[in-house]
Amino acid sequence: MKLLQVQVPDFRVLKDVNITFDRRFIPNIFPLGSLNGGGKSTLLQLIFVLLHCSINPERKIFINNLLHGFTPNDDCLDRLLAIIKIWDGEKEVDIEFFACHNSYIENTLTKDKEYQNQENLRLYNFKKLENINKKVSNIEQDIEQIEKAINKLEIAQELENEDIKGRRLREILSEFTLDYRTIKRRRIPRNLTIEEFKQEVEDILEIYNINLDESYQEKEKLEIVVQRISEYLHENNIIYICNYSSEVDKDEEEFLLCKIGNNLDINKAEAWLNEVSNKIFLAAPITQVFLFTDQKYRRLLFEQNTERDYNSELKSYKSDLSGFFTYDFAPVDLLIKVFKSALEEDSKTAVETEGEYGNKYKALLDDLNLLLANKTVNISTDFSKITFKLDTNHENIELYPEDLSHGELKRLSIYMWLKYNKIENSIVLMDEIEIGFHPDWQYEIIRDLEQWSPSNQYILATHSYELCGAVTPAHIRELEPKLIKSDNNIAL
């Protein structure tokens, strides 16, 4: 998977951006430079969110966060957000993301006689269908909980002692995980029997089943409407992505659509986008402002004595975005998992070859010792502890992970992230990778990435001249304002 071109006419600080990447370049590593404020981080985040989140319903909230402030123009039907060209290993595919109001589909459909006079064919029906699906799911979960409660009440009915029955009734109520206002908050008379209460719960179950039937009917009607809109969009090589709100505390009145290039069958577009979403990664400093996080949490970075911690919120976002990585300190537990995984693969090889163990474990150990220069890795036989030995002229000094430098820990974490997650044949966007590295390591990181996972394409937003000097001038891409060498006033 390779990114071939990205065009962004007007998004935040990005203006008239048009950058190409040649998939034939070796190494396929492209430094992306500019002065501070040029929009490098914004560009990487835009590419990542559009490709990683567009097809996954659970991730579309990140698109909504990112597009805050991006409003379709009043004087036209749609507004172009970005055009991205991808090489998928077989063909080039153009995908065009654009925002629009509901009037876009209305005005377009009225030109087609087949769809005229059908007022319900509006884009907001996609969101209504998402909401009714959530409602159905919630009701089904409620019904499951109520049915479990009824089963427990039936068992409790068989008890002979009335005091025990009463205690069991209150235990059943305390076990409810959902808030049934008519049940949990009801003050139970001392003389209420399990039989009477069971009847009450069964009556509530009947109400829930009626609500579920009504929701199913509404869902069925919306599915028909959405199917018709989708068919029309597909006829024009367009797929619906999501509703979003360009303003805080405002209804989601804008829509993001995606137009697929002619090289891809529209009926295969969603499956293709899903494949791409699993092949796009973003790595960045944890101190970066991430535009795809909720705006109110972004503000925590600029406030003191807040009740909530931005880093804690960011951690929860990382759990939802499998392709998102921050340059944290290398966790020891992950390093242990990497070693265990390598050992398991070697054992599997031994079984498959009838006795010939693999070399994954040794290769991993050699790689880590190489990247840590004058230090070696030591792992306990029970995989409970990792230490490092500093090789000096006089003695070996034992070090703990906290004794390593910021740069060493960062280099180690990047290596483990790529290796443990088996990131291959992917597009890897990396922001300010050089932070914490000695100038020599800034230069060498190009070679490191090429060795660690050579099938990937890397796009590195950077301020480092040393990093740019590790590739040919033809590899370097720039945004305005361009990086200027202070000694000769020449742009890179």
N, C-alpha and C positions, 0 to 999 in steps of 0.2 A: 504494500500500500504506500503510495507516494502522493504528496501534495504538489501539484504542478503550478497552480496559479491561485491567487486570491485578489479580489477587487472589492474595495470598500469605498464608495463614493462620499459618504458623509455619516460618520458615527462617532459621537463624542469628539475627541481631538483628531480622529482620523479623517483626512480629507484627500480625496482623489488618489487613494492607495491602489497601486497595481503592481504586484510583485510576482515574478515567475521563478520556478525552481526546476532545474533540469534533472530528471530522474537518472540520467546517464552519468552524472558527475560522480567521481570517486575521489575521496569519500563523499557520501551523500549527506554532508553536514554543511549547513548554511548559517554562518553568523548573521544576525540581524542587528544593525547598529543605528544609533541616532544619539543626539544629545538628550539630556533629561527632558521629559515632557513631550517626547516625540510620539508616544503612543505604542511603544513596543509591547508592553504588558497588556494593554487594551486589545491589541491585535491578536495576540496569542490566546487570550481569554475568549474573545469573540469566536475564533476558529474552533477552539476546544468545545465551547458550549453548544454551538450550532451542530457540530458533528457528533458530539457525545450524548446530547440530551434530546435531540429532536424526535426520536422515535420511541423513547421510553417514557410512558405516562408519568412514572414516579419522579422523573428528572425535569419535567417541563416547568416546574416552579423556578428552576435556575434560569431558564430563558426569560421568564416573567421578570425576575430580579434584574437580569442583564439589560433588558430593553426599557427599563425605567427612563422616561424622558424622550424615547424615540417615537415620535408621533407621525402618522401618515399625513401628508400634506392635504390641506382642505381643498386645494384647487385641482387635485388629480385623484385618481382612484386608488393608486398604490404608490409605495415608496420603496425603492431598492435598498436592501440592507447589505447584502454581500453576494458575490458570485465566487464560487469555489470550484476549481477543477481538480479532479482526483484521478490518479492512475491506480486501478485495482488489480494490476497484474496481467490483465488481458486487454483492457480498453480504457480510453479517457472518457470521463463522465463530467459534464457541467451540471452543477446544482445552483439554483438562483433563489435566494431567500428574500422575500419582500413582505412588507407590512401593508395592511389595508384596513379600511373601515368595512362595516357590513354592506355599505352601498356598492362595494366592488362586485360582489356576487350578484346583488340585486340588479345592478345596471347591466351586467354581463348576461344574466339569464333572460332579461326582458328582450334581448336581441334575438333570442332563440324561441321560435314559435312553440316548440314542444314544452317549454318551461314557463311560458307567459301565464300571467294570472294565478301564479302559485305563490302566495305570499309567505307560506311557511318554509319555503326553501331559502333559509338564511343561515349564515355561518354560525350564529350563536347556538344553533341546534346541536353542534358538536359538544359545546360545553354543557348544554342541558343533558345530553346523553351521558357525559362523564359523571355529572351530578346524580342522575337517576341510577347509574350503575353503582355508585358509592352508597346510595340510599338502600338499594336492594341488598347489597353486601352487608350493610349494618343490620337491616331487619333480619336477614338470614342468621347472622350471628346471635342476635337477640333471641330469636326463636330457638336456636340450639341451646342457649343457656336456660331458657324457660323450660324446655323439655327435659333437660337434665334435672332441674329443680323438681319437676313433677315426678320423675322417676324416684328421686330421693324421698319425696313425700309419700309415695306409694309403699316404699320399703318401711318408712317410719310408721305407717298405719298398722303394720303387723306387730309393733311393740305393744306389750300388755300394760306396762306401768305408765300411768298418765303423766307423772312427773318427768319421767324420762322422755316421753313424747313431747312435752312442752319444751324441754331443753333442746331436744333434737330439732324442733321447729325453729327455734331461735338460731341454732347453729346453721341451719340451711339458709336462713335469711342473711346471716353474716357472710356466707360463702358467695353470695351473688357478686359478680365482678362488674355488672352493669347497673346503671342507675334507673331502676324501675320506680318511678315516683309513687305509683299506686301501690307498690309493695314495700320497698325498703323504708320509705319515710312514713309509712302508716304505723300508727301506734296500735299495737296488737293487744286486744283485750285479754285478760288472764284466762277467761273462759272460752276463748276461741279454740276450736278443735282443729286438728290437722285436716280432717275431712272437709270442714268449712273453708279452711284456707286453701286447700288443694282445689276446691271448686272455683275459688276466686282467681287462682293462678290460671286455671284452665279457661276461664272467661277472658282473661287478658290474652292468653295464647290465641284464642279465636279472633280477637281484635287485631293482633299482629298478623295473623294469616290473611285477614281481609285486606289489611294495608299492603301486604306483600303481593296479593293478587292484583290490586289496583296499580301498584308500582310496576309489576310485570306488564300490564296492559299499556301503561304509559311508555315503558321502555320499548315495547314492540312497535308502537307508533313512531317513536323517535328514530328507531333503527331504520325504518322504512324511509323516513325523510332524509336522514343522514346518508343512507345508501344512495339515494337519488342525487344528492349534492355531490357525493364522492364520485359517482359515475360521470357526472358532468365535468368535474374538475379533472378527472383522469383523461377525459376526451381531449383536454387541453394540456395534458402532461403536468398537472399540478396535484399536489397532495396537501392536505390540511395538517399543520403542525400544532398550533395551540392558540387559544385566546390569551391576551395579556392586557395589562393596564399600564399605560404610559405615565400615570400619575399615582401617587400614594393615596390609599383610602378611596379609590375610585373603582367603579365597576369595570370588569374586563371588556372594554368596548372595541379594542383593536385586535387584529388577527395576524398571525404569521403563517404564510404559505410558502411552499417550496416548489419551484418549477424544475422538472427533471429534463436533462438534455436528451436529444433524439437517440443517443447511443445506448440508452437503457430502456427496456420495456417497462412501462409505467406500472404494470401488474407485478413487477419484481422489485419496484423501487423501495418499498418498505423493508423488504428482506435485505436489500443491498445496503440501505442506510443503517440497518441494525448491524450488519457486518462491519461497516465503517466505524460505527460507534464503539466497537470493541477493539479498534485498531488506532485509536487516537488517545494520546496521553499528554498531560500537562504537569510539569514539575516547576515549582517556584519557591522563593523564600517564604517562610511562614509569616514574616512581617509585611508581606505584600498586601495591598488592598485588593480584594477579589470582588469584582463587580457583579458576580453571579450570586453573591450572598445577599441576604436580606438587608435592605438599606438601613434599618434601625440598628442592626448588629454591626454594620460597617462603622457607624458613628461611634461605637464603643472604643474604637482605636483613638479617637480624638477627645475622649472624656476621661475624667479622673473619678475615682471612688464610685464606679458603677457597680450595680448589684450583680450584673452578669459579665462573664469574661469572654472576650472575643475569641480567644484561642479555644475555649471549650465549645463555643458554637461552631467554630471552624472544624473541629474534630468530628462533630456530628455530620457536617456536610461531607467530609471526606469518606465517611462510611456509606454515603448515598452515591458518591461518584467514584466508581472503581478505577477510573483512569486518572484520578487527581492525586498528586503526591507533593508534599512539602519537604524541604531539606531539613528534617528534624535530625537530632542526634541518633545515630544508629542504635536501635534497641537490641539489647543482648538476646532477648527471647526470639527475635526474628533471626538473628545470626545463628542461634542454636537450631531453629527450624530449618534453616538452609542446610546446615551440616547434616541434620537427620535425614532430610530429603535426599541429599546426595548419597548418603550411606544406603538408604533404601533402594535407590536406583541401581547402585553397584550390586546389591544383593539380588535384585531382580535380574540383572544381567547374568549373574552367576547361575541362577536357576535356569535361565533360558539357554545358556551355553554349556550347561553341565559342568560348572566348576570354574569358569573364567570370570573373575570379578571385574567389574567396570572400573574406570578411573575418575569418576565424577568427584569423589571425595578428595582425592589427591590433587586434582586440577583446581578444585575450589581452594584448598589450602595453599597451593602454589600462587594462585591469583592474589589471594589476600596478603600473603607475605610479600609479594612483589609490589602491590600498591601501597603497602605500609612502609616501604623502603627498609630501614634498619631495624624493624620490629617483626617478630614472628607471633603467630596466633597459637595459643594453647587452649585446648578444650578438655575438660575433665572426662574421664571414662564413662561417667554416668550422665553426661551432657547437662550437668546442673550449673556449670560455671565456665566462664571464658576469661582468660587473662592474656596478657601480651608480654613478651620478653624483649627488652631493649639490649641489643648486642653491642657492647662497648669493648674497648681494647683490654680491659681488665676483668670484667665480670658481666654476667647476665643479670639484668635488673628486672624484677617482675613488676608489671604495670597493670592497673585496672582500667576498664573502659573510660572512667572519668579522668584518667591521666593523659589520654590522647588529646591532641589539639583539635580546635574547631574544624580546621581544614581536613584533618585525617578522618574525623568522625563523619564529615559531610561526604567525602570521597567514598568512604566505606558504605554509607547509606545509599548513595546513588548506585553503586555496584550491586548491592543486595536487592535494591528495588527492581533493577533490570533483570537480574538473574532469578530471583525468587518468583517473580511474577511472569517469568518467561516471555518478556516483551520482545517479540520478533516480528519482522515484516510489518512494522507499524510506523506511524507518524508520531514522533516524540517532540513536543514543544517544551523548551526549557528556558526559564527566565532567570537571568543573572546567575548563571551557574558558577561564575568565577568568584563570587563572594566567599571570602575565607581562604582562598587559595594563594599560595606564593606565586609570583609571576611565572616561574618555571612550570608549576602545575597548571596554571591557566593555559599555557602553551600546550602542555602535554594532554590536557583533557580531551582534545580532539582525537588523539591517538587512542586514549583510553576507551572512549565511546565506540570507536571503530573496532577495537578488539573485543570489548565486552558483548556487543550485540551488533555485528556488522550489517545485518539485513535491514536495520531500521533506517529511517530518514530522520535526521535531527535538525531542528531549527532553533538556534540559540540566540535569544535576545541578550545583548551584551553591551558593556562599555569598555571592554578589555581590548587594547591594541595587541597584547600578547596572544590572546585567543584568535583574533583575526589574522595575525601573522602566521598561524599554523596551517592555513589553507591558502589557496591561490586567490588573487584578487577577484577572479571570476565567480568564486563561491560567495562572496560577501554581498549581502542585500542591505539596503538602507531605507530609512524613513527620514523625512525632513523634521527638524534640522539635522543635517548630517554630522557625523563625527569628524572633527578637524584635528589633524596632528598639529600641536602647538608649536613644534620646532620649525616646521616648514609651511604651515598654513595650507596643507593639502588635504583634501577630503579623502577618506579611505575608499 
